[in-house]
């Protein structure tokens, strides 16, 4: 990848154009948050240590010599490498903080304060700053001492206990789901704070943590636990309260079939050629189908076994039924394209790096993709030049 330096002062397309984000975060939750802000037009200055964001070293897989993990969440940013133990570099870091609208980091609680970059220190030099801190388990109480990693929260919050076969071991989610949703919610908090600042001129402190966000993300499960004292158990491919709502084997692979109401179940039976199931008292309403799933499952599996997943997908989709073949990620990418979803962005240069588009579609202020994920420190000169000229 060829480094590209963009004028930091140039206006960007998008609703957050003109907003300066001092991004002191690393790994996933924080960088994902700031990429969302950058896609919406904010100018994001990514402050890294001399060795760079941890994820730069998380290979394989790699693309053009860089870690795919890092590349996935660092588009639309300007990288500057600073060593906080060096007085001159720390002065630059504070200068960036003083000129930013938003400051974000995910250092362990208290660890950045010794450099004068905690909330109180930054607020002293930038009184109306919007300061966002992402932690693992909160910034007060016993949780403040715990390191924050998504897998720890998946375990502690109960997600791993929910995942896997009923008689199997707990299973980690295939993606760091709580890192990602924490980044999303922090972006919501920051844009809300920007609106408040626009009206009042007042900045504020925003805190989000992986554990609290996990509970918020697992909303219905925690609602059940808090009101009934019960907790969900592992069900493998099945939903605990709706049936059918899961993957079934076909002649050549698995197909997800959903029939959440009587109308859908009637259409499913019609397509499958099993009208007798409609008059079976064991299956004549959603509650009975859920309770009697052990009896219903083999009947549906037998009917589905006569055709392949793609053929059933077309037949069921044609009947207006929710269904989907179980695919790998590459097949999912191809399916998105076939459905008219354009999931990947890259510049007109055929050698440029593809990155995953934002899922947002906005008619007046769409997301924009202006800059590939930067090499470590590639924008140091541009950032320093901006700081030197900002007073004038």
N, C-alpha and C positions, 0 to 999 in steps of 0.2 A: 504494500500500500504506500502510495506517495503522500507525504504529509501535506495538508492544505491548511493554510492559515487565513482566517477570515477576520476582517476588521471588526473588532469587538463592539465598536460604537455604531456599527451599521444597523438600521432598523430591520427587524425580522417580520415576516408575515405571521399572523396569529394574534389571539387576544391578549397574550402576555408579553407582546413586544415592548421593549423598554424596561422590563423587570430584570434586575441583575440578581442572579442566584450564586451565592458563594457555597459551593458544594464540597464540603470536607468529609463526605461519606465514602464508604468503600464496600466492596463485596456486592450485595444484591438489593436489599430493601431500600437503602438510601439512593444508590445510583438509579434504580428503577423509577423511584419518585422523581428525581431530577431530570431523567430522560423524558418523562411525561411532561414536565414543565417546559423543557426545551422544545419538544415537539409542538407545544402550544405557543411558541414564540419567545420564551424567556431566553436571555443570554446566561448560559451556565458556565461558570469558571470552576473547573474540576481541580482542586488542590490535592496533590498526591505527595507521598513521601518520596525520597530519592529512589527507592526501590519499586515504587508504583503501587497501585491498587493490588490487593492480594490476588484478585482473579486474573491478573495478567499472567500469572504463573500456573494457573489451573488448566493444564493440558495433559494429554490430549482430551478432546479434539482441538485442532487448530486450523486456522484459515489464513493464508498468506503470512505465516509466521507468528500470528497472534492467537491468543486463546479465544475460542468461540464464546466461552462464558462471559469474558470481559466485553467482547464486541456486541453481545446481545443487549446490553443495557447502558451503553455509553455514547450513543449517537448525539449529535448536536451539542457537543461540549468542547471547551477550550482547556487543555491540560497545562498546568504549571507544576513543576516539582519543587517542593520546599522542605527544608529540614528545620523543624521547630527548635532544635538545639542550637542552631546557628542564629545569632542575634539579627543579622541582616535579613535572613529568610523569614524569621518570625515577624519582623517589622513589615515585610511584604504581606504576610498572611493577615496581619491586623489591618493593613491598609485595604486589602480586599474586603475584609469584614466591615470596615467603616463605610465603604462605598456601596455595599450591597443592600438590596431590598429584603432579601431572604438569606438566612444562614442555616445550613443543615449539616448535621453530622450524626454518626452512629458509633462514636467512641464509647467505651465503658463509662458509666456515670462517674463524674468527678475527674476523670483522667485528663481531659482537655483544659480543665479550669486552671491548672498550674501554669499554663502558657498564656493565661489572660484571655482565653477564647471560650470560656463558659458563658452562660447567658448573662450574668452580671457584668462580666468583663466586656463583652461585645456591646451590651446595652449602654455601657458607660461611654463608648466611643461612637455609638450609633443608636441614639435613644428610641427611635421608632422602628427598630429592626423587627422583622418577623423571624423568630428563632425556632427551628424545629430540631428536636432531638429524638432519635429512634433508639430504643434500648431493647434488651431481651425480655426483662421481667420488671420493668419500672425503674424509677430513679430514687425511690424511697423505700424504706423497709428492707427486709432480708433479700428481696429480689435484686436490689441494686448491685450486690456483690457477685451475681451469677453472670457468666458469659452468655451471650445471646446467639444461638445458632438454631436455624429452622428445625433441624432434626431433634434437638432437645425439646423444643416446644411441641412438635408433633407427638413426641412421647408423653410429655407432661400433660398436655391438654386433652389427650384421649384419642387423637386422630389415628395413631398407629393401632391402638386397641380396637378401633372400628374397622380397620382395613385388613383384608385377608379372608381366607376361607373360615367357615364357622368352627372347624376342628383344627385349624392351623395356627401358625404363629402370627403375632402382630406384624404389620407390613408398613414401611415408610411409603408415603406418597411419592410418585415418580417425579414430581417437581417440588421445589421448595415453596409450597403454596402460601405459607404464612409470611415469608419474606415478601412475596409479590403482592399479597393483599395489604400488608402493612405499608408498602410503598405507595399503593394506590390510595389508601385512606389518608396517608400523610399528605399526598398531593391534593386531596379534597380539602384537608384542613388548611393547607397553605393558600389555596385559591380563595377559600372563605375568609381567611385572615387578610388577604389582599383587598377583598371587597370591604371589609370592616375598616381597614386603614384608609381606603379611598374616601369613605364617608366621614371618618373621625380623625384621621391623621395618627392614629394610635397603632403601634405594633403590639406584638404579644409573644408569649412563649407557647409553643405547641409541643406536646409530648405524646408519643405513641410507642407502644411496646408490642413485641411479638406475641406474648402470652395473652394480653388483653384483646389483641386483634384476632387471635385464634378463637377465643370465646365468641367474639362478635361475628366471625366468619362462620362458625359452627352454630349459628343462631338457633335453629329449631331443636338441635340436639341438647343444647344447654337450657333451652326453655323447658324441655321435658325433664331434664335432671333437676332443675330448680323447683319445678312445680309438683312433680310426682315422685321424686326420689329415685326414679329408675334411670338406667343408662343404656344406650344402644349397645348391641353386641355385634360381633362380626357376622356378616351374611354373605361374604364372598361377592358374587355378581348380582345379588338380589337386593331389592329395596325392602326395608323393614315393614312398611305399611301398605304398599301398592303392589298388586300382582295381576298380570305380568308387567314387569318394569325392569327387565334385565336381559342379559345375553343368553341366547339359546344356541346349541349346536345345530348346524344344517349339514347338508351333504359335503360341504367343502370349507367350512369355517363358521365362526360365530356371528350371529345377528342379534342386535338389540331390538326387542319388541316391547311396545308400550300400549297398554289398554287401560286407561285410568278411569273409564266410566262405562256404563252399559252399552252406549252407542258404539264406542270404539271396540268393545269386546264382540259385539254382534258383527261388525264389519270384519274383524279379524277371523272369526269363525267362518264367515262366508268365503273369504279368500282362501283360507286353509282347507276348506271342504269338510268342516267338522260342525255342521249345524246342530248335531245332537248335544253339543256342549251348552247350547243356549237354553235348552229345556231341562238340563241337569240341575236339580235343586242345590247341589253342592256349589254351583258356580253362578247362580243367577243374580248376584249383586256384588259390588266391590268388596264388602266385608267378608263374604263367604269365600270369594276367590283368594283373598289374602289368608284366611284361616286354613283353607283346604288346598294350599298351594302344593303340598306334597302329592296330592292326588291329581291336580291339574297339570303339573309340570311334565310328567311322562307322556301325557296325551298330546300336549303341544310339541314336545320334542319329536314324537313319532310323526306328526303331521309335517313338521319342518324338515325332517330328514330326507324327504323325497326330492328336494331341489337345493341348489346352491345358494349361498348368501346373497350374491348379486341379483339372481333371478327373483328371489323372495323380496329383496329390497325394492325392485322395480314394481312388483305386483302390489306390495303393501303400500308403497308410496303412492301408487296410482289410485288406491282406495282412500287416500287421505289419512293414512295411519302413521303415527310417529314411529320411525324405525331407523336403524343405521347399522351398516356392517361394522364389525370391530376391525380396525385398521391400525397399521403402524403410523408413525409420524410422517414419513415420506408419502404414504398413501393419503393421509389427511391433508397434506399440502396440495396434492394433485386434486383431491376432491374439492377443496376450497376454490381452486381455479376453475374447475368445471361448473361450480355453482355461481360463478360470477364474482367471487370475492378475490380481490387482488391483495394477497397477504404480504408480499415482499417488495421492498424498495431498494433501488440502487440508482446511481447517477447514469447519465447517458454513456459514460465511459464503460465499455464492456469489461474492463479489468477492475471496476470498482467493487467494493464490498457490499453484498446484499445484507439488508437488515429487515427485521420484522416490523411491518407497519403498525401504527396505532389502530386500535379497534374503533376509535371514535370517527364518526362521520358528521361534520358540522357544515351547514350550508353556507354560512357567512364567514366563518373563521376556521377553516379546516387545519388539521395538523400539517406541519411542513417538515421536510427532511432536507437539511441544508449541509450537513457535515458528517462525514464518517467518524466512527469512534477514533479518538485521537491517539497517536503514539505518545508515550510518556514524555511530558514536558515540551511537546512540539509547539505549543502556543506561549511558551514562557516569555519570549521577546514581545509578543503582541500584548500580553497581559501587563507586562512592566511598562510598555509604552503607553498603554491606556491609563495606568495609575499615574504615570509622570505627567500626563496631559490633562488629567481629570479636573485639577483645580481651575484650569482655564476654560 
